[in-house]
Amino acid sequence: MEAERPRNVAQRLLILVLAVGIVCALATTFAVGFLLHRPAATQAVANTKGPGVRIHLEVSAGNGRPGDPHPAWPSYLPTTTLDVPANSLVTMQIDEEDLARGLRNPFWSQAQGIIGGTFHMTYYDNNGQRQQGDFRALDSADNAAHTFAIPHLGVFVPLEALNAAAPPGSMNVITFSFRTGKPGVYNWQCFVPCGTGTLAGNGGPMQTLGYMVGLLVVQ
């Protein structure tokens, strides 16, 4: 019996080494898969209307991307992976094309963490007439279609829904600016329950990169 102990110890060590190897292999495969399948990024460009850089996004009620498995899901286009410089001023232009979905908490109808505390918006009134102005909040939380929020940077902007009286093919244009800090990868997302499934509107696109959830890559 004593002579068998070294053999048992060796067998256990071999099993342990194999188990560690399998875990490492799975971790490597996951990491490589994430990098290979990470959505293509939108690069910030020099802001011709002021200092810093600029990013232009579109919010659609259905993305309509060829070959997309969920063409009817609301989405930020062309992508939700945004590359921006560290310690810089970023100006966002978001073209909102979706109708009202509403915020559950009126607190989120207020803009936060943006330069000057206001966003500029070109929109359509109840008569279908084009208007514009600077705003600190929406008139009603029920008017929100989506939001653009970067919780770790304290940035939150409600996006006014396109009025049903607006001419076909119209959009609200919302612009605002914020500052980035040190390099890092930050999650950004929509807080309007515009998803699917049994999670009270918080499933589907609300949890999936490329739709209502994205990455802000600061470098």
C-alpha positions in Angstrom: 0.0 0.0 0.0 2.8 2.4 0.8 4.4 1.9 -2.6 1.1 3.0 -4.3 1.0 6.4 -2.6 3.6 8.1 -4.9 1.6 6.8 -7.9 -1.6 8.2 -6.6 0.0 11.6 -5.9 1.5 11.6 -9.4 -1.9 10.8 -10.9 -3.5 13.6 -8.9 -0.9 16.1 -10.0 -1.4 15.0 -13.6 -5.1 15.5 -13.4 -4.6 19.0 -11.8 -2.2 20.0 -14.5 -4.6 18.9 -17.2 -7.5 20.7 -15.5 -5.5 24.0 -15.3 -4.5 23.6 -18.9 -8.1 23.2 -20.0 -9.2 26.3 -18.1 -6.4 28.3 -19.6 -7.3 27.1 -23.1 -11.0 28.0 -22.6 -10.0 31.5 -21.3 -7.8 32.1 -24.2 -10.4 31.0 -26.7 -13.0 33.3 -25.0 -10.6 36.3 -25.1 -9.7 35.7 -28.8 -13.3 35.2 -29.7 -14.3 38.5 -28.0 -11.6 40.4 -29.9 -12.5 38.8 -33.2 -16.2 39.4 -32.8 -16.0 42.9 -31.2 -18.2 45.2 -33.4 -16.3 47.5 -35.7 -15.6 50.8 -34.1 -16.6 54.3 -35.0 -13.6 56.6 -34.9 -14.0 60.1 -33.6 -13.1 62.7 -36.2 -11.8 66.3 -35.8 -14.7 68.6 -34.9 -14.9 71.2 -37.7 -17.4 73.3 -35.7 -15.3 73.6 -32.6 -12.5 72.1 -30.5 -12.1 68.4 -29.8 -13.5 65.5 -31.8 -17.0 64.6 -33.1 -19.1 61.4 -33.4 -22.2 61.1 -35.4 -24.8 58.3 -34.6 -28.3 57.5 -35.8 -31.0 55.8 -33.6 -33.4 53.7 -35.6 -36.5 51.8 -34.6 -35.3 48.9 -36.7 -31.7 48.6 -37.9 -32.4 46.9 -41.2 -28.8 45.8 -41.5 -28.3 43.1 -44.2 -27.9 39.7 -42.5 -28.6 41.0 -39.0 -30.3 38.4 -36.9 -32.6 41.0 -35.3 -33.4 43.6 -38.0 -36.5 44.8 -36.1 -34.5 45.6 -32.9 -34.0 49.4 -32.2 -30.3 50.2 -32.7 -27.7 52.9 -32.6 -26.0 53.0 -36.0 -23.6 52.4 -37.6 -22.1 50.8 -34.4 -22.1 51.0 -30.7 -18.3 50.8 -30.2 -16.9 54.3 -30.1 -13.2 55.1 -30.1 -12.3 58.6 -28.6 -9.1 60.2 -27.4 -8.3 60.4 -23.7 -8.6 63.7 -21.9 -10.5 65.3 -24.7 -13.7 67.1 -25.6 -16.2 64.9 -27.5 -19.2 66.4 -29.3 -22.0 63.9 -30.1 -24.6 64.3 -32.8 -27.4 61.8 -32.5 -30.1 61.6 -35.2 -33.2 60.3 -33.4 -35.8 58.6 -35.7 -37.8 56.5 -33.3 -41.2 57.3 -31.7 -41.9 57.8 -28.0 -41.4 54.9 -25.6 -41.2 56.8 -22.3 -38.9 56.7 -19.3 -40.1 55.1 -16.1 -38.3 57.6 -13.9 -38.8 61.3 -14.6 -35.4 62.0 -13.1 -33.8 60.5 -16.2 -35.5 63.2 -18.4 -32.8 65.6 -17.2 -29.4 66.0 -18.9 -26.4 65.4 -16.7 -22.6 65.5 -17.1 -22.5 67.5 -20.3 -20.7 70.8 -21.1 -22.9 73.7 -20.1 -25.6 71.4 -18.8 -27.6 71.7 -22.0 -28.1 69.8 -25.2 -29.1 71.5 -28.5 -32.1 69.9 -30.4 -33.7 70.4 -33.7 -37.2 68.8 -33.5 -40.7 68.9 -34.9 -43.7 70.2 -32.9 -47.3 69.0 -32.9 -48.0 70.8 -36.1 -45.1 69.2 -37.9 -43.1 72.4 -37.9 -39.4 72.3 -37.4 -38.1 74.0 -34.2 -34.8 74.2 -32.3 -33.4 75.2 -29.0 -31.2 74.4 -26.0 -32.6 72.2 -23.3 -31.7 70.9 -19.8 -34.5 68.3 -19.8 -37.4 67.0 -21.8 -40.8 68.5 -21.1 -42.1 65.1 -20.2 -40.4 61.7 -19.4 -43.1 60.2 -21.7 -41.5 62.0 -24.7 -38.3 60.0 -24.5 -37.5 57.5 -27.3 -34.1 56.5 -26.0 -31.2 57.9 -23.9 -27.4 58.1 -24.3 -25.7 57.4 -20.9 -22.2 56.7 -19.8 -22.6 55.9 -16.1 -18.9 55.9 -15.2 -18.5 59.4 -16.7 -21.7 60.7 -15.2 -23.0 61.5 -18.7 -26.8 61.2 -19.3 -28.8 62.7 -22.2 -32.5 62.0 -22.9 -33.4 61.8 -26.6 -36.7 63.4 -27.6 -38.9 61.1 -29.7 -39.8 62.0 -33.2 -43.2 63.6 -33.2 -45.9 61.6 -35.1 -46.7 64.9 -36.9 -43.2 65.1 -38.4 -42.9 64.7 -42.2 -41.9 61.2 -43.4 -38.2 60.6 -43.3 -37.6 63.3 -40.6 -35.4 63.0 -37.5 -34.7 65.0 -34.4 -31.0 66.1 -34.2 -29.5 66.2 -30.7 -26.0 67.6 -30.1 -24.1 67.8 -26.8 -20.5 67.6 -25.6 -18.7 65.9 -22.7 -15.1 65.4 -21.6 -13.2 62.1 -21.4 -10.6 61.3 -18.8 -8.0 58.6 -18.5 -7.8 55.7 -20.9 -10.2 52.8 -20.4 -13.2 51.0 -21.7 -16.5 52.3 -20.5 -20.0 50.9 -21.0 -22.7 53.1 -22.4 -26.4 52.3 -22.8 -30.0 53.3 -23.2 -32.2 53.5 -20.1 -35.5 53.6 -21.9 -37.1 50.1 -21.7 -37.2 49.4 -25.4 -36.3 45.8 -25.4 -38.0 42.4 -25.7 -38.7 39.3 -23.7 -40.0 38.8 -20.2 -37.8 41.4 -18.5 -40.3 44.3 -18.8 -38.6 45.8 -21.8 -35.1 45.3 -20.6 -34.2 42.2 -22.6 -32.9 41.7 -26.2 -31.4 44.9 -27.6 -31.1 46.4 -24.1 -28.5 43.8 -23.2 -26.7 43.3 -26.5 -23.7 45.1 -27.9 -24.5 46.6 -31.3 -28.0 47.6 -30.4 -28.8 49.6 -27.2 -25.6 48.9 -25.4 -22.1 50.0 -26.4 -18.5 50.5 -25.5 -16.7 53.8 -25.2 -13.0 53.1 -25.8 -10.9 55.9 -24.5 -7.2 55.8 -25.5 
